[in-house]
Amino acid sequence: MKIESKLLRAAQHCQGKGDVRYYLNGVHVYDNIVESTNGHVAVQMTMKKKIRGNFILNIKGVVPSKAVVTKFVLGGSESIAKHYDFYKILISVSCVTVIEGKFPDINKVMPKEFKPVLEVGFNTEYVGLFAKMFGKGVMGSAKFKFGGDAGCVLLTSNNAIVNEEYGDPKFIVMPSRLN
C-alpha cells in the first residue's frame, strides 16, 4: 500500500503519543481517508487513491520531510514503511506497528451544522498545528467554524493548493474549559 508521505506527516501531528487509549497512538487509513486524533484535536484528509483494508498504523519516528511516497509492507513478523523521495529513491525505512482496535468515528464529532456560539475556549497551541501540518508559507489563511453541541472548532483551508494536495483537510479542535 502506498500513501503520500505529506498526509502521514500531517496526521502524525494529531495522533496520540503514549495514550492509554492505544488505538489513538497511530494514523488511521482506510478507503481514501487518512485521519488521526489524540482526543483533543483531529484531522481527516482524503487521498487521491483508495486503499484496500482498514489499518491503524504507528510509524516509529517521524516521516522524513524529503519523503514523497511511503510504501507499507505489512504482515509477517515485521511491518515496515519505506520512504521514497521525489526521484523514487529509498531514503529511509521505519518500523511500523499495526494497532488492533476500533478507531473512533471522527465523522461523529464533526458537527453537522454550525450555529453561533457565544463563548468557546480552545487551546491556541492546537490551532498552531494547522500551519505545521499544511505548510507555513503555502497555507494562507484558514476558515474557522464554531458549533456543534460541544462547541468544536473546525478549521478548513482557504488555499486551493492545500485543499488539492491534502484532500480538503478538516481539522477539529475540541473545546477546553474557560476559567
The 8 nearest C-alpha neighbors of each residue, nearest first, counted from 0:
[[1, 71, 70, 50, 2, 72, 51, 69],
 [2, 0, 70, 69, 71, 68, 3, 50],
 [3, 1, 69, 68, 4, 70, 0, 6],
 [2, 4, 68, 5, 6, 67, 69, 1],
 [3, 5, 68, 67, 7, 6, 69, 66],
 [4, 6, 8, 7, 3, 9, 67, 66],
 [7, 5, 9, 4, 8, 3, 10, 165],
 [6, 8, 10, 4, 5, 9, 11, 3],
 [9, 7, 5, 11, 6, 10, 62, 4],
 [8, 10, 132, 6, 7, 11, 12, 5],
 [9, 11, 7, 12, 8, 35, 13, 34],
 [10, 12, 14, 8, 13, 9, 7, 26],
 [13, 11, 10, 9, 14, 132, 8, 128],
 [14, 12, 36, 11, 10, 35, 37, 41],
 [15, 13, 36, 37, 35, 11, 24, 25],
 [16, 14, 37, 24, 23, 18, 17, 36],
 [15, 17, 18, 24, 14, 37, 23, 25],
 [18, 16, 15, 19, 24, 21, 20, 23],
 [19, 17, 20, 16, 15, 21, 24, 23],
 [20, 18, 21, 17, 23, 22, 24, 15],
 [19, 21, 18, 22, 23, 24, 15, 17],
 [22, 20, 19, 23, 24, 18, 17, 98],
 [21, 23, 24, 20, 100, 102, 98, 25],
 [24, 22, 15, 21, 25, 37, 20, 14],
 [25, 23, 15, 21, 22, 16, 14, 18],
 [26, 24, 57, 56, 55, 23, 14, 27],
 [25, 27, 35, 56, 55, 34, 57, 10],
 [26, 28, 55, 34, 54, 33, 35, 56],
 [29, 27, 33, 54, 32, 53, 55, 26],
 [28, 30, 53, 32, 31, 52, 50, 54],
 [29, 31, 49, 50, 32, 51, 52, 28],
 [30, 32, 49, 46, 45, 48, 29, 50],
 [33, 31, 45, 29, 28, 30, 44, 46],
 [34, 32, 28, 44, 27, 43, 45, 29],
 [35, 33, 43, 27, 42, 26, 10, 44],
 [34, 36, 26, 14, 10, 42, 13, 41],
 [37, 35, 41, 14, 13, 38, 40, 23],
 [36, 38, 15, 14, 39, 13, 23, 40],
 [37, 39, 36, 40, 41, 15, 173, 23],
 [40, 38, 173, 37, 172, 41, 36, 174],
 [41, 39, 172, 171, 36, 38, 173, 37],
 [40, 42, 36, 171, 35, 170, 13, 172],
 [41, 43, 170, 34, 35, 169, 171, 10],
 [42, 44, 34, 169, 168, 33, 170, 41],
 [45, 43, 168, 166, 33, 32, 165, 34],
 [44, 46, 166, 32, 31, 33, 47, 167],
 [47, 45, 31, 48, 32, 166, 44, 49],
 [46, 48, 45, 31, 49, 166, 164, 165],
 [49, 47, 46, 31, 50, 30, 2, 45],
 [50, 48, 31, 30, 51, 46, 47, 29],
 [49, 51, 30, 31, 29, 52, 48, 0],
 [52, 50, 30, 49, 29, 53, 0, 31],
 [51, 53, 29, 50, 54, 30, 28, 49],
 [52, 54, 29, 28, 51, 55, 30, 27],
 [55, 53, 28, 27, 56, 29, 52, 97],
 [54, 56, 27, 98, 26, 25, 97, 28],
 [57, 55, 97, 25, 26, 96, 54, 58],
 [56, 58, 25, 96, 95, 59, 26, 24],
 [57, 59, 95, 56, 60, 94, 93, 96],
 [60, 58, 94, 93, 95, 57, 61, 96],
 [61, 59, 58, 62, 93, 94, 63, 57],
 [60, 62, 63, 59, 8, 58, 11, 64],
 [61, 63, 8, 64, 60, 4, 66, 7],
 [64, 62, 66, 65, 61, 82, 91, 8],
 [63, 65, 66, 62, 8, 5, 67, 4],
 [66, 64, 63, 84, 67, 85, 83, 90],
 [67, 65, 84, 83, 63, 82, 64, 4],
 [66, 68, 84, 4, 85, 83, 3, 65],
 [69, 67, 3, 4, 83, 2, 66, 82],
 [68, 70, 82, 2, 4, 81, 1, 3],
 [69, 71, 1, 81, 80, 0, 2, 68],
 [72, 70, 80, 0, 79, 73, 81, 1],
 [71, 73, 79, 78, 80, 70, 74, 0],
 [74, 72, 78, 71, 79, 75, 77, 97],
 [75, 73, 78, 77, 76, 72, 97, 79],
 [74, 76, 77, 73, 78, 72, 79, 97],
 [75, 77, 74, 78, 73, 79, 96, 72],
 [78, 76, 75, 74, 79, 73, 94, 95],
 [77, 79, 73, 95, 72, 74, 94, 96],
 [80, 78, 94, 95, 72, 93, 71, 73],
 [79, 81, 71, 93, 70, 92, 69, 72],
 [82, 80, 92, 70, 69, 91, 71, 79],
 [81, 83, 69, 91, 66, 90, 89, 68],
 [84, 82, 89, 87, 66, 88, 68, 90],
 [83, 85, 66, 67, 87, 86, 88, 65],
 [86, 84, 87, 67, 83, 66, 88, 65],
 [85, 87, 84, 88, 83, 89, 67, 66],
 [88, 86, 83, 84, 85, 89, 68, 67],
 [89, 87, 83, 86, 84, 90, 85, 82],
 [88, 90, 83, 82, 91, 87, 84, 81],
 [91, 89, 83, 82, 88, 84, 92, 66],
 [92, 90, 82, 89, 81, 93, 83, 63],
 [91, 93, 81, 80, 82, 79, 94, 90],
 [94, 92, 80, 79, 59, 95, 58, 81],
 [93, 95, 79, 59, 58, 78, 80, 96],
 [96, 94, 58, 79, 78, 57, 59, 93],
 [95, 97, 57, 56, 98, 78, 58, 94],
 [96, 98, 56, 55, 95, 57, 99, 54],
 [99, 97, 55, 96, 56, 100, 22, 57],
 [98, 100, 97, 55, 101, 22, 54, 21],
 [101, 99, 22, 98, 102, 55, 21, 54],
 [100, 102, 103, 22, 99, 55, 104, 98],
 [101, 103, 22, 100, 104, 27, 23, 55],
 [104, 102, 105, 101, 23, 107, 22, 36],
 [103, 105, 106, 107, 102, 108, 101, 109],
 [106, 104, 107, 108, 103, 109, 41, 43],
 [105, 107, 109, 104, 108, 110, 103, 111],
 [106, 108, 105, 109, 104, 110, 103, 111],
 [109, 107, 106, 105, 110, 104, 151, 147],
 [108, 110, 106, 107, 111, 105, 171, 147],
 [111, 109, 147, 112, 108, 113, 146, 151],
 [112, 110, 109, 113, 147, 108, 107, 146],
 [113, 111, 110, 114, 147, 146, 109, 145],
 [114, 112, 146, 147, 145, 110, 144, 115],
 [113, 115, 146, 116, 112, 145, 147, 144],
 [114, 116, 146, 117, 145, 113, 144, 118],
 [117, 115, 118, 146, 114, 145, 119, 150],
 [118, 116, 115, 119, 150, 145, 114, 146],
 [117, 119, 116, 120, 150, 177, 115, 145],
 [120, 118, 150, 174, 121, 117, 116, 177],
 [119, 121, 175, 177, 174, 176, 118, 122],
 [122, 120, 174, 175, 123, 119, 173, 172],
 [121, 123, 124, 125, 175, 120, 126, 174],
 [122, 124, 126, 125, 121, 127, 128, 120],
 [125, 123, 127, 126, 122, 128, 121, 129],
 [124, 126, 128, 123, 127, 122, 172, 40],
 [125, 127, 123, 128, 124, 129, 122, 172],
 [128, 126, 124, 125, 129, 130, 123, 131],
 [129, 127, 131, 125, 126, 130, 132, 124],
 [128, 130, 127, 132, 131, 126, 133, 170],
 [129, 131, 135, 133, 128, 134, 132, 127],
 [132, 130, 128, 129, 134, 133, 135, 127],
 [133, 131, 9, 129, 130, 134, 128, 12],
 [132, 134, 130, 131, 138, 129, 161, 135],
 [135, 133, 137, 130, 138, 136, 131, 132],
 [134, 136, 130, 138, 137, 131, 133, 139],
 [137, 135, 134, 138, 139, 130, 133, 131],
 [138, 136, 134, 135, 139, 161, 133, 158],
 [137, 139, 134, 135, 136, 158, 133, 140],
 [140, 138, 137, 158, 157, 141, 136, 135],
 [139, 141, 157, 138, 156, 142, 158, 155],
 [140, 142, 156, 157, 155, 154, 143, 139],
 [141, 143, 155, 154, 156, 157, 144, 140],
 [144, 142, 154, 153, 141, 145, 152, 155],
 [145, 143, 153, 152, 154, 146, 142, 113],
 [146, 144, 152, 151, 113, 150, 153, 116],
 [147, 145, 113, 150, 114, 151, 116, 115],
 [146, 148, 110, 150, 149, 113, 151, 112],
 [147, 149, 150, 146, 110, 151, 113, 114],
 [150, 148, 147, 151, 174, 146, 173, 108],
 [149, 151, 146, 147, 148, 174, 145, 119],
 [152, 150, 173, 146, 174, 149, 145, 172],
 [151, 153, 145, 172, 144, 171, 154, 173],
 [154, 152, 171, 144, 170, 143, 145, 151],
 [155, 153, 143, 170, 142, 141, 169, 171],
 [154, 156, 142, 169, 141, 168, 170, 153],
 [155, 157, 141, 158, 142, 140, 162, 154],
 [158, 156, 141, 140, 159, 142, 155, 139],
 [157, 159, 156, 161, 160, 138, 139, 162],
 [158, 160, 162, 161, 163, 157, 156, 164],
 [161, 159, 163, 162, 158, 164, 137, 138],
 [162, 160, 164, 158, 163, 159, 165, 138],
 [163, 161, 167, 159, 160, 166, 165, 164],
 [162, 164, 160, 166, 161, 165, 159, 167],
 [163, 165, 161, 162, 166, 160, 167, 159],
 [166, 164, 162, 163, 161, 167, 168, 44],
 [165, 167, 45, 44, 163, 162, 168, 164],
 [168, 166, 162, 165, 44, 163, 169, 45],
 [169, 167, 44, 166, 43, 165, 155, 170],
 [168, 170, 43, 155, 42, 154, 171, 167],
 [171, 169, 42, 154, 41, 153, 168, 155],
 [170, 172, 153, 41, 40, 152, 42, 154],
 [173, 171, 40, 152, 151, 39, 174, 153],
 [172, 174, 151, 39, 40, 171, 152, 175],
 [175, 173, 121, 120, 151, 150, 172, 119],
 [176, 174, 121, 120, 177, 173, 122, 119],
 [177, 175, 120, 178, 174, 121, 119, 122],
 [176, 178, 120, 175, 119, 121, 118, 174],
 [177, 176, 120, 175, 119, 121, 118, 174]]
